[in-house]
Amino acid sequence: MAIALTLISGEPNGELEEFLRFHRRAGVDVIVLAGVPATASETIEGYVADGFVRCVERAASHTELARIATRDFGAEWIVPGTLDEVWWPRGESLKDVLAVIPPRYGVVQALVRTFVGEDEPSGTGGSAFTSRTVRTSLLGPDGSGGEPLELLLRPIFRASPNMTIDHGDWTLGGRRVPLRAWYPVEVFRYPVGAALDRARIEAGLADGSLAIDTRLRDALANGTTSFPVPSIVDDGSYAVECAAVGEVDLVRLDRQIRDLERRIGELEARFWPTVRRRLRRVARRPS
């Protein structure tokens, strides 16, 4: 099974080398990269030489890159990536967690973890990948906080030769079936400017809306090539967070049901009086 990560590069950040090294160890077979800036050439030249990075020397969409990955590398799964995101498998590798997905599912969703920094850096130095160890959690009192699904989840697509990646509609109007309620991959996101003051971080750690997470820092330090399988306790906590995401769908469904009930009520309010009037007229007619 081949996994391709598609990437549209702007000016690279300081984590490019770590980004490439991590995803190779996590089970990605090839990164198809468009828009390579000159400042990144030295960093990626070794990866290009051994075939791990394929550069497309022109502007291209994720759809175009996915089709290249499918055609040229036989990719079976496409991960649309960005340089500030790391895809962490909840298993020994991305290959392990994706290999068991039944063929009927065309989209596997990953739960987003946003790592935050402090307004005043503590002086630990290093890249965001290694210096940030506090992330968002859905175990806090607000759960998902009503966030839209596209901010809570990121998609991985089953590849096909003429596939389309629509960032606004992952299922292409329902033609792709998404795996719901369980997210076997996590996305560690390290956005620029995600800074909180120490008081807010302490409050978030206390109420569960933030959590300490050193997995990526430790993996980079140890050169991890096989990822630990979560324990039963870890999976239990994770299931609660997955359920919190599911509540977003349930709230939307509840609104749709209530709207449907309201419209049915309005139709019934007009329909039954009309039926009764007609029945009365029929009853008054001479036989």
Protein Blocks (a to p, Z undefined) as FASTA:
>chain_A
ZZddddddddddfklmmmmmmmmmnopabdcdehiafklmmmmmmmmmnopaccdfbdcd
fklmmmmmmmmnopabdcdddfkbccdddbfbfklmmmmpcfklmbdcdddddddddfba
ghlgpafklmpccdcdfkbmnlnnopafklmpccdddddfkbccdfklmngnolaccdeh
iafbdcddddehiacdfklmmmmmmnopaccdfklmmmmmnopabdcdddfklmmmmmmm
mmmmmmmmmmmmmmmmmmmmmmmmmmmmmmmmmmmmmmmmmmmpcZZ
